[in-house]
């Protein structure tokens, strides 16, 4: 995990335990208009990417930046991010596909994209329908990074909407990362997991939704995390052990699959099946009414 002061663009979150993986049936695609949430605040669709386009084409450059390179990302990660269709492309059926591979020369390749300086937000909701890979050493993540004028991580905050920690396909992990109240250079993280019902896991289609709502009447602002419409986590400033920095900075969305390193997903083994794919049906960003 990063300890030095660096500009806020990347990191991942903290640990949970592992369970065995199971299969997952498909879940019907929901309507694009989401009804009002449990907090009685209205949500208005601001931006969406349904990933419609020819097979082999890259994601829309009006919304997405493609990150390339392989420098370990502060934790000795093994993958090199590429912009080639073998690692990143639309499939021609309304999906974005990120493929992680073990190349003939022995290295791992993958892809990472983000919306920084194109699609940004602070409050609101993000909803993603996706199938995620699982296996020892694999770290697929759908998350948001905060940034400001030279604001260092972790002071700008990080919201991990869903991560998978290696071979533990039975859990979808969400994490919040901020700075310590005593020392802004020190990371404080808080994670919770959604455990899938028997017969399901992260490798099947699921809808992951995260909400960050303003305060309403006597209710303080809070975040909520859902899987397939089921609320499993709520977070507020007085429940968080560090500085609640999430409303101070703009955030951007990131999609990636990492490999290995000093991370909760561990290192690849001879049992890790490759290639594997993160398949994303859509991402949708909603504004919340004050």
Secondary structure as GFF3:
##gff-version 3
##sequence-region A 1 290
A	DSSP	beta_strand	6	7	.	.	.	ID=ss1
A	DSSP	beta_strand	43	49	.	.	.	ID=ss2
A	DSSP	beta_strand	65	67	.	.	.	ID=ss3
A	DSSP	three_ten_helix	72	74	.	.	.	ID=ss4
A	DSSP	beta_strand	79	81	.	.	.	ID=ss5
A	DSSP	beta_strand	88	90	.	.	.	ID=ss6
A	DSSP	beta_strand	96	102	.	.	.	ID=ss7
A	DSSP	beta_strand	108	110	.	.	.	ID=ss8
A	DSSP	beta_strand	112	114	.	.	.	ID=ss9
A	DSSP	beta_strand	124	131	.	.	.	ID=ss10
A	DSSP	beta_strand	138	147	.	.	.	ID=ss11
A	DSSP	beta_strand	152	153	.	.	.	ID=ss12
A	DSSP	beta_strand	158	163	.	.	.	ID=ss13
A	DSSP	beta_strand	171	179	.	.	.	ID=ss14
A	DSSP	beta_strand	187	195	.	.	.	ID=ss15
A	DSSP	beta_strand	206	213	.	.	.	ID=ss16
A	DSSP	beta_strand	222	227	.	.	.	ID=ss17
A	DSSP	beta_strand	230	235	.	.	.	ID=ss18
A	DSSP	three_ten_helix	237	239	.	.	.	ID=ss19
A	DSSP	beta_strand	250	259	.	.	.	ID=ss20
A	DSSP	beta_strand	276	288	.	.	.	ID=ss21
###
